[in-house]
Amino acid sequence: MSEKDLEKQGFVCEEIIPFNDKKPLEIIERSIIKTYRKHIWAKFIKAIKEYELIKDGDKIAVAISGGKDSLLLAKLFQELYKYGNRNFELEFIAMDPGYHKEIRKLLEENCDYLGIPVKIYDADVFQVANKIAGDYPCYMCARMRRGSLYAKAQELGCNKLALGHHFNDVIETTMLNVLCAANFKTMMPKLKAENFENMELIRPLYLIEEDYIKRFIQNSGIMPLNCACMVAAKKIGNKRYEIKALIENLKKNFKNVDISIFRAAGNVSMDGILGFEKDGEKHSFLDFYDDEEI
């Protein structure tokens, strides 16, 4: 299917990624370990070790949206299982939230070509989110999709759900919170599910830059899905794109500013902030000010 055909069907994406003839599967898999060893494979392994994302006996549901990030995530897990000590189990799951049949077909074709044994299940998330959220469906859609994926993972006996958020997602979230929500909060490498007992969300692409994910997909010759929602595209823009552009502009004048934003979340000085929130309770620096020695 051509890019024009996809656009006619309502395919929406942040950026059309050019694609060439598909590479043989063995070359694609080899490139993860060889060509992209430093910028993808090594950082995938580092995130798993540094943030303790995988433990013995884990059964991990790898969520596949069909986008570039989740396709790479699935292949990384396959390679890790192939060459690692296999102390965990894998399930590959994909939700169809209401895709056009041609988009669904593209998702199936990509997974089949990449050798990913995905389990696709249907959900009416797009339609329900549109009815509930009105002019701002994206937040509601994201929450519903997350809940649906948790439920499916739990149904399959998994204790962890792996999502494809990467380094750029992390720093963009940090900046969004500072500039738009007036708080300092970042996207965590892992967190415990609030409404699903004994379930945990992990983000193994946490340290991988988006540019290298794009390069891997382009060199593989795969046409990925991004946001295939026709509802959101007709109603609103997306502040995240503006933040992405802002960070790119800052990089022109501030060396390694993206890395500085990322590291800032791990270098917070509690003696240099006006207040913080812990377990839903807000605290002010004044609460502790008189306890300090002068």
C-alpha positions, 0 to 999 in steps of 0.5 A: 500500500502506498503512502497516498493510499494510506492518507486517503484512508485517514492515516495520520502520523506525526511524520511520514517516514520514507521507506524502501524495499524491505530488508530480509528479516535476518538482516534486520535482526542482525542490524540491531546487534551490529549496526545499532549496537551502540545507540539502540541495543546497548541502551536497551540493555542499560535501561533494563539493568539500571532501572531493574525492569526485568526480574526472574520469572517475569511474564511481559506483555509487549504492547505493539501499536504498529508504530516505529517505537513498538515494532523496535521494542518487540524485536529488541525483546525477541533478540534479548530472549534469543541471546539472553538467559531466558529468565522471563516469558513474552507475550506480544499484544496489539489492540485494534482501537477502531482502525480502518481495515487497511490500517489493521492490515498494515499492522498485521503485515508488519508484524508478520514480516518482522516475525512477531507472533502478535495477538491482536484483539478488538476494542472500540476505544476511538469511538468511546473516547470521541463520545466521552471527551468531545473536543479533547479525545487524546487524553481519554483515548490514552487512558482507555488504551492503557487500561485495555492493555493492562487488562489484556496483559493480566488476562494472559497471565502477565505481570508486566506491560512494556511500552515503547516510550523513548528518550525524547518522550521522556524529556518532552513530557518533562518540559510539557509539565514545566511549561503547561502544567506548572509542575516538575514531573517526568515520565518514569522508567517503570511504575506500578499500575493503580487499578490492576493488582500486581501489574507493572508498566516498564519502558525499556526504550527509556534511554534510546533517542528517537532519531536512531529508532527512525533510522532503524525503521527506515533501513528496515524498509518498514512502513510503520503506523503512528497515530491512526486516529481520524478523530483527533486529527480533525479536532485538535493540534498537539502541544507535544509537537510544539515542545519537540520543536522547542527542544530542537531549537534550544539544541542549536544554542545549548550544547546537550540541552536534551541530556541536561533536561533528562538528567535534571529529573535525577538531580533534584535538590530538595533544599532548593525547591519551594515545595513537593508532593508525596503520595498525594500530600503537598509539602512546602519548604516552610514545613521544614524551614524552622527545623534547620540549624542557622 
